[in-house]
Amino acid sequence: MSKLSEDDIEKRLLQFPEWEYYEDAIHAEFEFDNFKDCFSAMSRIAFDCEALNHHPEWTNVYNVLTITLTTHSENGVTDKDFKLAEAIEAIVEPEDD
Ligand SMILES: C[C@H](O)[C@H](O)[C@H]1CNC2=NC(N)=NC(=O)C2=N1
């Protein structure tokens, strides 16, 4: 899984409006109604991390979850980070249908 170029990252980020690229990582912040909803989302995300064998750097303060995704072994952003970002989006911003 090799490190993506800055151009590739910016192109792929067009599909991820909540995410921003800087310092060799993609970053997002999500706000929930309360701690319970936030931590519940974190628990669900954790299962996907294990399934994908890819893990975030994240912090939680009450109802806010801050996430940084990077591939440590590549010192940059790879397809694995986008796969995990997609899984996170499906949990925190489910599409209405
Ligand atoms: C052995 C295992 O595949 C590695 O330690 C994985 C696990 N999760 C990981 N997560 C992230 N974000 N970067 C990695 O390089 C990484 N490596």
The ligand as an SDF file (V2000), in Angstrom:
LIG
                    3D

 17 18  0  0  0  0  0  0  0  0999 V2000
    0.7400   -5.3450   11.8010 C   0  0  0  0  0  0  0  0  0  0  0  0
   -0.3050   -4.3560   11.3610 C   0  0  0  0  0  0  0  0  0  0  0  0
   -0.7210   -4.6420   10.0620 O   0  0  0  0  0  0  0  0  0  0  0  0
    0.2040   -2.9390   11.4010 C   0  0  0  0  0  0  0  0  0  0  0  0
    0.7380   -2.6380   12.6580 O   0  0  0  0  0  0  0  0  0  0  0  0
   -0.8640   -1.9560   11.0090 C   0  0  0  0  0  0  0  0  0  0  0  0
   -1.9890   -1.8250   11.9930 C   0  0  0  0  0  0  0  0  0  0  0  0
   -2.7100   -0.5620   11.8910 N   0  0  0  0  0  0  0  0  0  0  0  0
   -2.1420    0.5080   11.3010 C   0  0  0  0  0  0  0  0  0  0  0  0
   -2.7760    1.6710   11.2980 N   0  0  0  0  0  0  0  0  0  0  0  0
   -2.2490    2.7440   10.7420 C   0  0  0  0  0  0  0  0  0  0  0  0
   -2.9370    3.8900   10.7630 N   0  0  0  0  0  0  0  0  0  0  0  0
   -1.0460    2.6970   10.1550 N   0  0  0  0  0  0  0  0  0  0  0  0
   -0.3170    1.5830   10.0930 C   0  0  0  0  0  0  0  0  0  0  0  0
    0.7890    1.5900    9.5230 O   0  0  0  0  0  0  0  0  0  0  0  0
   -0.8740    0.4230   10.6820 C   0  0  0  0  0  0  0  0  0  0  0  0
   -0.2430   -0.7280   10.6590 N   0  0  0  0  0  0  0  0  0  0  0  0
  1  2  1  0
  2  3  1  0
  2  4  1  0
  4  5  1  0
  4  6  1  0
  6  7  1  0
  6 17  1  0
  7  8  1  0
  8  9  1  0
  9 10  2  0
  9 16  1  0
 10 11  1  0
 11 12  1  0
 11 13  2  0
 13 14  1  0
 14 15  2  0
 14 16  1  0
 16 17  2  0
M  END
$$$$
